[in-house]
Amino acid sequence: MSRIHVTTTVNGDEREFLCSPGQTLLDALRDELDLTGSKEGCGSGDCGACTVILDGEMVCSCLVLAGEAQGRRVETIEGIAEGSQLHPVQQKFLENAALQCGFCTPGFIVASKALLDKNPNPTETEVRYWLAGNLCRCTGYDKIVRAVMDAAAELRQERTAA
Amino acid sequence: MNAPEPKDAFKVVGTRPIRPDGVDKVTGKAIFGTDYKAANMLAGAIVRCPHPHARIKSIDTSKAEAVAGVKAVVTGADFPSVEDTIVRMGETSASTVDMAQNVMARDVAYYDGHPVAAVAAISQEAADEAAALIVVEYEQLPYHIDINESFKLDAPAINPNLKATGLAEGEKVSPNVTTKFPYAKGDADAALAGAAATVTAHYTLKPVHQGYIEPHACVVSWKPDGKIDIWCSSQGAFNIRGLTASFLHVDIGSIRVMPLEIGGGFGGKNSVYLEPVAALLSKKSGRPVRLLMSRSDVFRASGPAPGAEIDVTLGADAQGNLVGAKVEFVYSAGAFRGTDAMPGVMHAICHYKVPDFSLIGWEVLTNMPKHAAYRAPGAPQVNFAVECALNELADKLGIDPIEIRLKNAVGPGDPGMMGAPLGNVGLIECLEAAKAHPHYTAPLGEGQARAVACGSWMNYGGPSTASVSLAEDGSVLVATGSPDIGGSRASMAIMASETLGVPYEQINVVVADTSSVGFSMVTGGSRTTYATGIAVIDAANAVIDICKQRAAKMLDVDVSTIEWIDGEAVETGNGKRLSLRQIAEKSGATGGPISFEKGVSPLQHLPGYSAQICDVEVDRETGNVSVVRYTVVQDVGRAIHPAYVEGQMQGGAVQGIGWALNEAYIYNKDGRLDNAGFLDYRIPVASDMPMIDTVMIEKANPGHPYGVKGVGEVPIVPPLAAVATAVGNAIGKRMRDLPISPERVYAALNEG
């Protein structure tokens, strides 16, 4: 089967890879680009562990074909921190103990960042519904929701200060 | 052991530092089971039986072997036979004969999803293509999904060789009964006959899955010298090592298991599924082989927890003192003997003082995956029935549900599980705290109702090993054999820091591979912070002793003059001090590197108790139930890292809420699992849940230097009854069958 050549921007860098026509973006990220931070929990768009931001929109990378990434911008968990400077969402997840096993965490962090990029002042209900596509079996969501609310508050403060 | 120090004596215990592995896990750097790759690795695929019960008449692998890039094919015929040895796994034990057959079917496949063959190839596409070309000829056999069908005296046998344990002489039972576990005291019938009020009811639950988000995964390399390397995520690398050695007839020492980060387990990753299969594929191909389960494989072939049919009768006097109890339940086991009937009996009524009782736990085979431990295995099901019945009894007697529990709750010195007197347990304190919590008396909105329930779990201790060593600059290195499934590196670092008197940030904790640290039982049974914690504390104390000797040498004084104060050796006479760093730097000249490895097997664990308050709101038009407020009160012994203790309480409660409202294995008319995905097997999502309030009762365990009891499991026990009773209170009907789906609520609301 002939492979497709894809050129795409991943976390700000232009990347190239070959993929098969049926390969998902998630598999291409993990297997072709060694970006294993995005996880596969289901392969059917139900768990959100593979969440990435594609041209500014939050998507399940297991539901996007790798070939569809041609000429587009992909942000993954590996690109959320700026160098060694954690994003406020990452820092608040740590401070709030918002992870236990940590497997769903990359998806939650990418999804939370996507939320705060659009809505800097979400209500608890808005956070819960935005994250309803991300499954966590360990935490019961309490500390995750608190971490996202805390990160939102910090980001608002940063913006006010700036 | 000396009593734990009072809480205010601690510097680090009870604080909430950032976990040592945290940055890796929020940046995507952590390597989980599904992430590991070995050089020159092959991709594997497993062929699974599509029938609930079938004799394997033939397997033709020729077409698969002809696929370009296929390097190995294995079937049950490639596996050695196994001796029937019992392997200890957390609080349960299991026969390796059953587990070996569960890993790969031999002559008979026992459930939809049972592995029958496997392939390894140079790409996943080639492996999947070849797997699809393996032709298996089946003869379908009678099967049972339903517990009641399997339990019938004349039911067709799932396994004709099965021998039931615990039966009375000549007792006639279904051929599918694996065990009967009776436990009685006094005359329950006479006691109940004299009760002022009794409640008798029948309760049912379906099997539910642990639901960890990371599917099972491993990479195995069987090298030409016979050494086997395994990279996998599991709750116990040593368990994987022991079982794989047992199934493959190799020495334990020839296997080295590298524990990768584990993406949830809840008891379901105590078991071995893929590693022996990947090992044989690797042996045949001469290359490392990776096997991954899909989500559908996880549902079809791993987990679940038993479904149950439960009969309960409770009786009390007019004041609400329980006088008698009869509980008889049947748990499903899946296709092989399980382990939950005994803990089910042990936890049925042990949190109450009941003078006369009769408890009988049965377990039967069903054509489902071999059931696996799930957080407090065996307890939530029977507790659901008993706590619902107790709430009903309280209503009958007109007594507040917390009051009736306080009248009957066990305390220190009362007989506990199986009669042994209880130690410093905190159920009464949990109930008092629940009663005093603002939640209990808060006003309810329209369509809302409230209920309480409580529960217990025995917890466990057992074997663990930890080593503590000092780097040349005084950095502290802690290695344990306990996979970190929810923050245990943080609790180990806190305990090491507290013991050594050095800052938390100076402690570096790793989960070591099976050749680099001594044996440690699984991370399960709520045992890790308790038992592995004792190993860490003991090893740290031994390192302090070594440091004192080295300091004495450096100062040329007798060691009896040296005290260890705040991480430094202090000479009592003149107050000369040597820091850990100074001692470590000179260790080469004073006797060699400083390290100590300690193996322990403590059994002074104490049971945990939890009381929970649940408010629900019922939509009478649709039957949908929302949990609108929830409070978990738990006796935690002592919270080493309170945030991760709260996390266990919250996570366990939400799993229990999911069990109560949404979750169930659903089989179709052909005996195939119909909801093998997260869309149809619906675990709670963020928008389903309120914040989960927590109240930690710290009644220290004298059997642990810092008072740890174990906290992971008990929070899943009470929610089933708390939710079911609350829904019942909201709609005026008793809800005795789980899950309490909208259809069931709607039907209950609209029946005559």
Interface residues (C-beta under 8 A of the other chain):
Chain A: M1 S20 R30 L35 T36 G37 S38 K39 E40 G41 C42 G43 S44 D46 C47 A49 T76 I77 E78 I80 A81 L86 Q90 F93 L94 E95 N96 A97 L99 Q100 C101 G102 F103 C104 T105 P106 I109 E124 T125 V127 R128 Y129 L131 A132 G133 N134 L135 C136 R137 C138 T139 G140 Y141 D142 K143 I144 V145 R146
Chain B: R16 I18 R19 D21 G22 V23 D24 K25 V26 T27 G28 K29 A30 I31 F32 T34 D35 E125 Q210 G211 Y212 I213 E214 P215 E261 I262 G263 G264 G265 F266 S294 R295 I485 G486 G487 H641 A643 Y644 E646 G647 Q648 Q650 G651 G652 A653 V654 Q655 G677 F678 L679 I683 P684 V685 A686 S687 D688 M689 M691 I692
